[in-house]
Amino acid sequence: MLDQLGTIHPLLPAAAGLLVLLVAALVADLLAKRIILRTVSVIAKRSRVDWDDAIVDNNVVGRLVQVIPALIIFVGIAFVPGLADTVVTLTRNVAMAYMVLVLTLAATALLSAGNQIYSSLPVARDRPLKGFVQLLQIVVWIVGGVLIVSTLIDRSPLLLLSGFGAMTA
């Protein structure tokens, strides 16, 4: 069928493939949000423990679910016919950078959830961990930022870090 589209216009197979890929990512996103998020929130409300409520309150699972459409685009872009290698590489790099961003957001939300759980304990009044958690969140953001930039420029993070070291010297 894609061969017939190619006879009409040479860019139609690539456009149709991109459209199918975007629709698949959108459908997967909607299904994941409806099924996974609702299931997790219902289970968290019915359980007796408090840690799952903190994870739902800080939207850890909601941020992790956002990886699914980016993963579909990351894998599926290679199967779209008629795309130049540079377009495939650029799309994969942007999808990977988005996945790193979402995972960074999820990690910081998980740290916030951990702090919320710890704050509910009696020992937290004497020994709060909020400052340490915020420091860990800053470290996660720095590592995430370096990984995002290195993914976008398609270079090793170590090369980027060595460039920062040379700049500061």
Short mmCIF file of the C-alpha atoms (twelve columns), coordinates in Angstrom:
data_MODEL
# 
_entry.id   MODEL 
# 
loop_
_atom_site.group_PDB 
_atom_site.id 
_atom_site.type_symbol 
_atom_site.label_atom_id 
_atom_site.label_alt_id 
_atom_site.label_comp_id 
_atom_site.label_asym_id 
_atom_site.label_seq_id 
_atom_site.Cartn_x 
_atom_site.Cartn_y 
_atom_site.Cartn_z 
_atom_site.pdbx_PDB_model_num 
ATOM 1   C CA . MET A 1   0.000  0.000  0.000  1 
ATOM 2   C CA . LEU A 2   2.863  2.386  0.751  1 
ATOM 3   C CA . ASP A 3   4.252  1.690  -2.719 1 
ATOM 4   C CA . GLN A 4   0.999  2.967  -4.226 1 
ATOM 5   C CA . LEU A 5   1.288  6.168  -2.185 1 
ATOM 6   C CA . GLY A 6   4.789  6.605  -3.556 1 
ATOM 7   C CA . THR A 7   3.435  6.698  -7.087 1 
ATOM 8   C CA . ILE A 8   1.182  9.641  -6.194 1 
ATOM 9   C CA . HIS A 9   3.892  11.701 -4.486 1 
ATOM 10  C CA . PRO A 10  7.358  10.637 -3.305 1 
ATOM 11  C CA . LEU A 11  6.872  12.058 0.205  1 
ATOM 12  C CA . LEU A 12  3.526  10.372 0.890  1 
ATOM 13  C CA . PRO A 13  4.933  7.063  2.241  1 
ATOM 14  C CA . ALA A 14  7.058  8.931  4.778  1 
ATOM 15  C CA . ALA A 15  4.155  11.207 5.740  1 
ATOM 16  C CA . ALA A 16  1.801  8.233  6.139  1 
ATOM 17  C CA . GLY A 17  4.371  6.367  8.213  1 
ATOM 18  C CA . LEU A 18  4.892  9.387  10.469 1 
ATOM 19  C CA . LEU A 19  1.153  9.803  10.863 1 
ATOM 20  C CA . VAL A 20  0.727  6.140  11.840 1 
ATOM 21  C CA . LEU A 21  3.621  6.454  14.299 1 
ATOM 22  C CA . LEU A 22  2.186  9.585  15.916 1 
ATOM 23  C CA . VAL A 23  -1.293 8.054  16.183 1 
ATOM 24  C CA . ALA A 24  0.203  4.913  17.764 1 
ATOM 25  C CA . ALA A 25  2.110  7.042  20.300 1 
ATOM 26  C CA . LEU A 26  -1.004 9.092  21.083 1 
ATOM 27  C CA . VAL A 27  -3.200 6.008  21.524 1 
ATOM 28  C CA . ALA A 28  -0.570 4.365  23.749 1 
ATOM 29  C CA . ASP A 29  -0.356 7.545  25.820 1 
ATOM 30  C CA . LEU A 30  -4.118 7.755  26.291 1 
ATOM 31  C CA . LEU A 31  -4.442 4.061  27.133 1 
ATOM 32  C CA . ALA A 32  -1.530 4.154  29.555 1 
ATOM 33  C CA . LYS A 33  -2.905 7.195  31.339 1 
ATOM 34  C CA . ARG A 34  -6.397 5.760  31.573 1 
ATOM 35  C CA . ILE A 35  -5.472 2.227  32.518 1 
ATOM 36  C CA . ILE A 36  -2.242 2.499  34.506 1 
ATOM 37  C CA . LEU A 37  -2.895 5.765  36.320 1 
ATOM 38  C CA . ARG A 38  -6.442 4.896  37.299 1 
ATOM 39  C CA . THR A 39  -5.436 1.418  38.427 1 
ATOM 40  C CA . VAL A 40  -2.561 2.723  40.534 1 
ATOM 41  C CA . SER A 41  -4.678 5.440  42.127 1 
ATOM 42  C CA . VAL A 42  -7.498 2.998  42.956 1 
ATOM 43  C CA . ILE A 43  -5.039 0.534  44.485 1 
ATOM 44  C CA . ALA A 44  -3.367 3.330  46.468 1 
ATOM 45  C CA . LYS A 45  -6.687 4.551  47.850 1 
ATOM 46  C CA . ARG A 46  -7.765 1.066  48.924 1 
ATOM 47  C CA . SER A 47  -4.492 0.056  50.561 1 
ATOM 48  C CA . ARG A 48  -3.745 0.585  54.215 1 
ATOM 49  C CA . VAL A 49  -0.155 1.788  53.796 1 
ATOM 50  C CA . ASP A 50  0.756  5.433  53.326 1 
ATOM 51  C CA . TRP A 51  3.771  5.196  51.027 1 
ATOM 52  C CA . ASP A 52  1.702  4.465  47.922 1 
ATOM 53  C CA . ASP A 53  -0.457 7.510  48.649 1 
ATOM 54  C CA . ALA A 54  2.687  9.652  48.708 1 
ATOM 55  C CA . ILE A 55  3.784  8.213  45.363 1 
ATOM 56  C CA . VAL A 56  0.387  8.986  43.842 1 
ATOM 57  C CA . ASP A 57  0.306  12.468 45.415 1 
ATOM 58  C CA . ASN A 58  3.714  13.317 43.930 1 
ATOM 59  C CA . ASN A 59  2.677  11.928 40.512 1 
ATOM 60  C CA . VAL A 60  5.610  9.533  40.183 1 
ATOM 61  C CA . VAL A 61  3.666  7.006  38.123 1 
ATOM 62  C CA . GLY A 62  2.123  9.751  35.983 1 
ATOM 63  C CA . ARG A 63  5.578  10.930 35.028 1 
ATOM 64  C CA . LEU A 64  6.831  7.420  34.338 1 
ATOM 65  C CA . VAL A 65  3.858  6.741  32.044 1 
ATOM 66  C CA . GLN A 66  4.985  9.639  29.834 1 
ATOM 67  C CA . VAL A 67  7.964  7.529  28.742 1 
ATOM 68  C CA . ILE A 68  5.723  5.146  26.770 1 
ATOM 69  C CA . PRO A 69  4.896  7.398  23.773 1 
ATOM 70  C CA . ALA A 70  8.493  8.607  23.546 1 
ATOM 71  C CA . LEU A 71  9.669  5.004  23.558 1 
ATOM 72  C CA . ILE A 72  7.239  4.156  20.759 1 
ATOM 73  C CA . ILE A 73  8.551  7.058  18.682 1 
ATOM 74  C CA . PHE A 74  12.162 6.145  19.514 1 
ATOM 75  C CA . VAL A 75  11.716 2.574  18.314 1 
ATOM 76  C CA . GLY A 76  9.185  3.175  15.541 1 
ATOM 77  C CA . ILE A 77  10.940 5.994  13.673 1 
ATOM 78  C CA . ALA A 78  13.389 3.498  12.188 1 
ATOM 79  C CA . PHE A 79  10.499 1.681  10.475 1 
ATOM 80  C CA . VAL A 80  9.094  4.746  8.713  1 
ATOM 81  C CA . PRO A 81  9.946  4.380  5.019  1 
ATOM 82  C CA . GLY A 82  11.638 7.095  3.036  1 
ATOM 83  C CA . LEU A 83  13.122 9.118  5.877  1 
ATOM 84  C CA . ALA A 84  16.668 10.393 5.696  1 
ATOM 85  C CA . ASP A 85  19.128 9.034  8.233  1 
ATOM 86  C CA . THR A 86  19.619 12.487 9.707  1 
ATOM 87  C CA . VAL A 87  15.884 12.827 10.373 1 
ATOM 88  C CA . VAL A 88  15.799 9.404  12.030 1 
ATOM 89  C CA . THR A 89  18.841 10.242 14.167 1 
ATOM 90  C CA . LEU A 90  17.477 13.659 15.136 1 
ATOM 91  C CA . THR A 91  14.073 12.218 16.058 1 
ATOM 92  C CA . ARG A 92  15.646 9.448  18.110 1 
ATOM 93  C CA . ASN A 93  17.890 11.924 19.933 1 
ATOM 94  C CA . VAL A 94  14.962 14.212 20.777 1 
ATOM 95  C CA . ALA A 95  12.854 11.246 21.927 1 
ATOM 96  C CA . MET A 96  15.713 9.994  24.098 1 
ATOM 97  C CA . ALA A 97  16.262 13.469 25.573 1 
ATOM 98  C CA . TYR A 98  12.549 13.639 26.396 1 
ATOM 99  C CA . MET A 99  12.730 10.237 28.083 1 
ATOM 100 C CA . VAL A 100 15.693 11.403 30.171 1 
ATOM 101 C CA . LEU A 101 13.765 14.558 31.113 1 
ATOM 102 C CA . VAL A 102 10.702 12.581 32.168 1 
ATOM 103 C CA . LEU A 103 12.821 10.108 34.138 1 
ATOM 104 C CA . THR A 104 14.554 13.033 35.857 1 
ATOM 105 C CA . LEU A 105 11.163 14.477 36.776 1 
ATOM 106 C CA . ALA A 106 10.079 11.061 38.062 1 
ATOM 107 C CA . ALA A 107 13.248 10.669 40.136 1 
ATOM 108 C CA . THR A 108 12.813 14.057 41.776 1 
ATOM 109 C CA . ALA A 109 9.141  13.286 42.430 1 
ATOM 110 C CA . LEU A 110 10.153 9.966  43.978 1 
ATOM 111 C CA . LEU A 111 12.606 11.771 46.244 1 
ATOM 112 C CA . SER A 112 9.822  14.172 47.250 1 
ATOM 113 C CA . ALA A 113 7.551  11.210 47.963 1 
ATOM 114 C CA . GLY A 114 10.260 9.641  50.092 1 
ATOM 115 C CA . ASN A 115 10.625 12.880 52.018 1 
ATOM 116 C CA . GLN A 116 6.849  13.055 52.493 1 
ATOM 117 C CA . ILE A 117 6.811  9.506  53.842 1 
ATOM 118 C CA . TYR A 118 9.730  10.215 56.166 1 
ATOM 119 C CA . SER A 119 8.144  13.459 57.380 1 
ATOM 120 C CA . SER A 120 5.127  11.530 58.618 1 
ATOM 121 C CA . LEU A 121 7.317  9.529  61.017 1 
ATOM 122 C CA . PRO A 122 7.843  10.749 64.591 1 
ATOM 123 C CA . VAL A 123 11.636 10.753 64.225 1 
ATOM 124 C CA . ALA A 124 11.375 13.347 61.437 1 
ATOM 125 C CA . ARG A 125 10.571 16.075 63.954 1 
ATOM 126 C CA . ASP A 126 14.029 15.696 65.491 1 
ATOM 127 C CA . ARG A 127 15.964 14.845 62.326 1 
ATOM 128 C CA . PRO A 128 14.434 16.326 59.173 1 
ATOM 129 C CA . LEU A 129 15.850 15.252 55.821 1 
ATOM 130 C CA . LYS A 130 14.363 17.955 53.614 1 
ATOM 131 C CA . GLY A 131 17.721 19.661 52.982 1 
ATOM 132 C CA . PHE A 132 19.391 16.393 51.997 1 
ATOM 133 C CA . VAL A 133 16.499 15.492 49.712 1 
ATOM 134 C CA . GLN A 134 16.709 18.877 48.019 1 
ATOM 135 C CA . LEU A 135 20.457 18.426 47.568 1 
ATOM 136 C CA . LEU A 136 19.850 15.011 45.989 1 
ATOM 137 C CA . GLN A 137 17.233 16.574 43.709 1 
ATOM 138 C CA . ILE A 138 19.771 19.166 42.559 1 
ATOM 139 C CA . VAL A 139 22.279 16.398 41.822 1 
ATOM 140 C CA . VAL A 140 19.615 14.479 39.873 1 
ATOM 141 C CA . TRP A 141 18.815 17.613 37.852 1 
ATOM 142 C CA . ILE A 142 22.501 18.255 37.093 1 
ATOM 143 C CA . VAL A 143 23.037 14.672 35.941 1 
ATOM 144 C CA . GLY A 144 19.776 14.778 33.971 1 
ATOM 145 C CA . GLY A 145 20.742 18.071 32.336 1 
ATOM 146 C CA . VAL A 146 24.134 16.735 31.289 1 
ATOM 147 C CA . LEU A 147 22.508 13.588 29.885 1 
ATOM 148 C CA . ILE A 148 19.884 15.606 28.001 1 
ATOM 149 C CA . VAL A 149 22.436 17.922 26.410 1 
ATOM 150 C CA . SER A 150 24.755 15.040 25.530 1 
ATOM 151 C CA . THR A 151 21.847 13.139 23.989 1 
ATOM 152 C CA . LEU A 152 20.752 16.121 21.926 1 
ATOM 153 C CA . ILE A 153 24.255 16.762 20.569 1 
ATOM 154 C CA . ASP A 154 24.814 13.019 20.117 1 
ATOM 155 C CA . ARG A 155 28.031 12.922 22.140 1 
ATOM 156 C CA . SER A 156 29.183 11.025 25.188 1 
ATOM 157 C CA . PRO A 157 28.328 12.627 28.546 1 
ATOM 158 C CA . LEU A 158 31.937 12.088 29.589 1 
ATOM 159 C CA . LEU A 159 33.084 14.227 26.667 1 
ATOM 160 C CA . LEU A 160 30.708 16.956 27.776 1 
ATOM 161 C CA . LEU A 161 31.889 16.738 31.379 1 
ATOM 162 C CA . SER A 162 35.542 16.878 30.319 1 
ATOM 163 C CA . GLY A 163 34.714 19.997 28.306 1 
ATOM 164 C CA . PHE A 164 33.196 21.564 31.425 1 
ATOM 165 C CA . GLY A 165 36.331 20.640 33.361 1 
ATOM 166 C CA . ALA A 166 38.544 22.234 30.741 1 
ATOM 167 C CA . MET A 167 36.403 25.384 30.760 1 
ATOM 168 C CA . THR A 168 36.649 25.794 34.505 1 
ATOM 169 C CA . ALA A 169 40.416 25.328 34.463 1 
# 
